[in-house]
Amino acid sequence: MVQQRTAVRTPILIALVLAALLGPFLARSAIGGEPSAISTVAPRGIVVVGDSITARYNDTPGDDKQGWWSIVGRHYDAKVTTYAQSGSGYLRPGKLCTGNRFIDRQEAFAGEPPSLLIIEGGRNDWAECDGDQFVTATDGAIEHAVDTYLSTLRAFLPRSTRIIVMGPPWGPLDPANGERVTAIIKAAASRHGLEFIPTTGALTEARVLDGVHPNREGSVAIANRVISTLG
């Protein structure tokens, strides 16, 4: 009886060992020797927190208003859920100072954790609200808002969620504030040990509708920055 049990277990043991050894190689067979995108990038979906560069766009392939996030999601065959509002940011509430900030959208990080969370924002954070008026934000105010949000994500999301911080996609208008805000966000991402995607140069004059918001070519340029980072 002992020999029979040993004989039964041996093939199982061998199979388990082979699975452990060959599994990584089999996973790479999907696309040219690399792991399949959906299994490594977003099996539990992608969450995007953003401003109008996310909010104003749709999920219709080939449409002039297809969002950068839609292009990314369809590249990986992954569901994308967006929590975005025009005029908003880390510091500034959206919709002419009557909306909410990134940190106020708790549903983005308090529910089922996604595989990937991407923060697209900062374009509006050159200013903060004083009542219903915009006033220029100090570096310290921007830094505090970004640090608070990134700390909150770290506290609520498991390590299995990959958090990506995008540099704010900044068109040709107001380049000085673009450099200032981008540097603050990049430094904060580094302090928190998070991946940072630079978007400087993605939104050229030919890739924006109004100096700020991307046209179709601009959305594709932003999506390509993200895809090249995710691999």
For each residue, the residues with C-beta under 8 A, 3 or more apart:
1: 4 5
2: 5 6
3: 6 7
4: 1 7 8
5: 1 2 8 9
6: 2 3 9 10
7: 3 4 10
8: 4 5 11 12
9: 5 6 12 13
10: 6 7 13 14
11: 8 14 15
12: 8 9 15 16
13: 9 10 16 17
14: 10 11 17 18
15: 11 12 18 19
16: 12 13 19 20
17: 13 14 20 21
18: 14 15 21 22
19: 15 16 22 23
20: 16 17 23
21: 17 18
22: 18 19 25 26
23: 19 20 26 27
24: 27 28
25: 22 28 29
26: 22 23 29
27: 23 24 30 35 36 39
28: 24 25 33 34 35
29: 25 26 33
30: 27 34 35 36 39
31: 34 36 37
32:
33: 28 29
34: 28 30 31 231
35: 27 28 30 39 40
36: 27 30 31 39 40
37: 31 40 41 75 76 77 230
38: 41 42 43 76 77 78
39: 27 30 35 36 43
40: 35 36 37 231
41: 37 38 46 76 78 115 116 230 231
42: 38 45 46 73 76 78 79 114 115 116
43: 38 39 78 115
44: 112 113 114 115
45: 42 78 79 80 81 114 115 116
46: 41 42 69 72 73 76 78 79 80 81 114 115 116 117 118
47: 80 81 82 83 108 109 114 116 117 118
48: 54 69 80 81 82 83 84 117 118 119 120
49: 82 83 84 102 105 108 117 118 119 120 121
50: 53 54 55 69 82 83 84 118 119 120 121
51: 54 55 84 85 86 87 88 89 94 120 121 123 124
52: 55 56 84 85 86 87 123 213
53: 50 56 57 68 120 123 169 213 214 222
54: 48 50 51 57 67 68 69 82 84 120
55: 50 51 52 82 84 85 86
56: 52 53 65 67 86 213
57: 53 54 65 66 67 68 69 70 219
58: 63 65 66 67 70
59: 66 67 70 73 80
60: 63 65 66 70
61: 66 70 74
62: 66
63: 58 60 66 216
64: 215 216
65: 56 57 58 60 216
66: 57 58 59 60 61 62 63 70 71 216 219
67: 54 56 57 58 59 70 71 82 219
68: 53 54 57 71 72 120 169 214 219 220 222 223 226
69: 46 48 50 54 57 72 73 80 82 118 120 223
70: 57 58 59 60 61 66 67 73 74 80
71: 66 67 68 74 75 219 220 223
72: 46 68 69 75 76 80 118 223 226 227 230
73: 42 46 59 69 70 76 77 78 79 80
74: 61 70 71 77
75: 37 71 72 223 227
76: 37 38 41 42 46 72 73 230
77: 37 38 73 74
78: 38 41 42 43 45 46 73 115 116
79: 42 45 46 73
80: 45 46 47 48 59 69 70 72 73
81: 45 46 47 48 114
82: 47 48 49 50 54 55 67 69
83: 47 48 49 50 105 107 108
84: 48 49 50 51 52 54 55 88 120
85: 51 52 55 88 94 95 99 100
86: 51 52 55 56 94 95 99
87: 51 52 92 93 94 95 96 97 99 124
88: 51 84 85 92 93 94 95 99 100 101 102 121 124
89: 51 92 94 101 102 121 122 123 124 125 145
90: 101 102 103 121 122 125 142 145 146 149 185
91: 101 124 125 128 137 141 142 145 146
92: 87 88 89 97 101 124 125 127 128 129 137
93: 87 88 97 98 99 100 101 104 129
94: 51 85 86 87 88 89 98 99 100 101 124
95: 85 86 87 88 98 99
96: 87 99 132
97: 87 92 93 129 131 132 133 134
98: 93 94 95 132
99: 85 86 87 88 93 94 95 96
100: 85 88 93 94 104 105
101: 88 89 90 91 92 93 94 104 145 149
102: 49 88 89 90 105 108 119 121 149
103: 90 145 148 149 152
104: 93 100 101
105: 49 83 100 102 108
106: 109 110
107: 83 110 111
108: 47 49 83 102 105 117
109: 47 106 113 117 152 153 156 157
110: 106 107 156
111: 107
112: 44
113: 44 109 157 158 160 161
114: 42 44 45 46 47 81 117 161
115: 41 42 43 44 45 46 78 160 161 162
116: 41 42 45 46 47 78 161 162 164 230
117: 46 47 48 49 108 109 114 153 157 161 162 163 164
118: 46 47 48 49 50 69 72 164 166 226
119: 48 49 50 102 149 163 164 165 166
120: 48 49 50 51 53 54 68 69 84 166 168 169 222
121: 49 50 51 88 89 90 102 124 125 166 168
122: 89 90 125 146 167 168 181 182 185
123: 51 52 53 89 168 169 170 181 212
124: 51 87 88 89 91 92 94 121 127
125: 89 90 91 92 121 122 128 137 142 145 146 168 181
126: 136 137 174 177 180 181
127: 92 124 134 135 136 137
128: 91 92 125 134 135 137 141
129: 92 93 97 132 133 134 135
130: 133 134 135
131: 97
132: 96 97 98 129
133: 97 129 130
134: 97 127 128 129 130
135: 127 128 129 130
136: 126 127
137: 91 92 125 126 127 128 141 142
138: 141 142
139: 142 143 180 184
140: 143 144
141: 91 128 137 138 144 145
142: 90 91 125 137 138 139 145 146 181 184
143: 139 140 146 147 184 187 188
144: 140 141 147 148
145: 89 90 91 101 103 125 141 142 148 149
146: 90 91 122 125 142 143 149 150 184 185 188
147: 143 144 150 151 188 191 192
148: 103 144 145 151 152
149: 90 101 102 103 119 145 146 152 153
150: 146 147 153 154 163 165 188 189 192 194
151: 147 148 154 155 192
152: 103 109 148 149 155 156
153: 109 117 149 150 156 157 163
154: 150 151 157 163 192
155: 151 152
156: 109 110 152 153
157: 109 113 117 153 154 161 163
158: 113 161
159:
160: 113 115
161: 113 114 115 116 117 157 158
162: 115 116 117 195
163: 117 119 150 153 154 157 194 195
164: 116 117 118 119 194 195 196 197 226 229 230
165: 119 150 185 186 188 189 194 195 196 197
166: 118 119 120 121 169 196 197 199 222 225 226
167: 122 170 182 185 186 196 197 198 199 200
168: 120 121 122 123 125 178 181 182 185 199
169: 53 68 120 123 166 199 202 203 214 218 222
170: 123 167 174 175 178 181 182 199 200 203
171: 203 205 207 208 211 212 213 214 218
172: 175 203 204 205 208 211
173: 211 212
174: 126 170 177 178
175: 170 172 178 179
176: 179 180
177: 126 174 180 181
178: 168 170 174 175 181 182 200
179: 175 176 182 183
180: 126 139 176 177 183 184
181: 122 123 125 126 142 168 170 177 178 184 185
182: 122 167 168 170 178 179 185 186 198 200
183: 179 180 186 187
184: 139 142 143 146 180 181 187 188
185: 90 122 146 165 167 168 181 182 188 189 196
186: 165 167 182 183 189 190 196 198
187: 143 183 184 190 191
188: 143 146 147 150 165 184 185 191 192
189: 150 165 185 186 192 194 195 196
190: 186 187 193 194 196
191: 147 187 188
192: 147 150 151 154 188 189
193: 190
194: 150 163 164 165 189 190
195: 162 163 164 165 189 229
196: 164 165 166 167 185 186 189 190
197: 164 165 166 167 225 226 229
198: 167 182 186 225
199: 166 167 168 169 170 202 203 222 225
200: 167 170 178 182
201: 204
202: 169 199 207 218 221 222 225
203: 169 170 171 172 199 207 208 214 218 221 222
204: 172 201 207 208 218
205: 171 172 208 211
206: 217
207: 171 202 203 204 214 215 217 218 221
208: 171 172 203 204 205 211 212 213 214 215 218
209: 212 213 214 215
210: 213
211: 171 172 173 205 208
212: 123 171 173 208 209
213: 52 53 56 171 208 209 210 218
214: 53 68 169 171 203 207 208 209 217 218 219 221 222
215: 64 207 208 209 218 219
216: 63 64 65 66 219 220
217: 206 207 214 220 221
218: 169 171 202 203 204 207 208 213 214 215 221 222
219: 57 66 67 68 71 214 215 216 222 223
220: 68 71 216 217 223 224
221: 202 203 207 214 217 218 224 225
222: 53 68 120 166 169 199 202 203 214 218 219 225 226
223: 68 69 71 72 75 219 220 226 227
224: 220 221 227 228
225: 166 197 198 199 202 221 222 228 229
226: 68 72 118 164 166 197 222 223 229 230
227: 72 75 223 224 230
228: 224 225 231
229: 164 195 197 225 226
230: 37 41 72 76 116 164 226 227
231: 34 40 41 228
